[in-house]
Amino acid sequence: MDILLQQIINGLVQGSVYALVALGYTMVYGILGLINFAHGEVVMVGAMVALAVSGMLLAAGLPPLLVLLLALLVAMAVCMALGYAIERIAYRPLRNAPRLAPLITAIGVSIVLQNLAMIFWGREYHAFPQLLPGASHGFGGAIINDVQIIIIAVALLMMAGLLVLVHRTRLGRAMRAVAENPSAAALMGVDINTVISVTFMIGSALAAVAGLMVSANYGIVHYYMGFLLGLKAFTAAVLGGIGNLRGAMLGGVLLGLIESLGAGYIGDLSGGFFGSNYQDVFAFFALIAVLVFRPSGLLGERVAERA
């Protein structure tokens, strides 16, 4: 029972990160019908920028919590600018092109960002400073630390804020109008280019938060860290129903739980033949199962009914 509860806690932490990254995928897909495979690299850039800013501010003698806040703000600003540049330079010229063209471009942008990060920060793993309290707390035989609690809480707040933005604000109405019918939205006075750029920027800001969360939780940053994380977040978006915000959140949490529970019990179920290092397999098994049995995702039909 202790192992089950511990794995559930670990899954919720990991799933919170997946959900934040998956929201970036699902927002862009909902408006443009485009899979932005460079989104995982935006997460990586956010983590790298936060690391660089943290190092400079800690050297200047600032308190850790203030360093964390400033590093997060700078990382979000940089990622928002990067998201805007990616949309403006790589995707906007191909908006009316066949769907294969922006897909190939997205993969190309991902490779370019990986190599630029490798040039600036090197190939080695970087240790992320401990900016948050590291105290651990017992809970029903399981252990959860302050960093994990903060990750779950911040993820919930960010996701709730995004839902309020999309469903209760003028910008959100414009985003939903563009997603529904871009031509009609333009005739109603909506600036489509601005709405799409803002969507990329919001998704990139969430990616920066996710990058900082991953770095703070695991204590390392690497130029290749966004690739697998991006694939898993895309899996989460498909699992929940890509294009559906609530689906992305649900898919992220479910995928985190599936991975964590699989890693915790695969050794016992396989008689020790497989270990917890096979946990990544569960994410892609989940993707295959969803594509075979429910291609629209768990909440995907809700989008089709509203369309």
Order of alpha helices (4+ residues) and beta strands (2+ residues): alpha-alpha-alpha-alpha-beta-beta-beta-alpha-alpha-alpha-alpha-beta-alpha-alpha-alpha-alpha
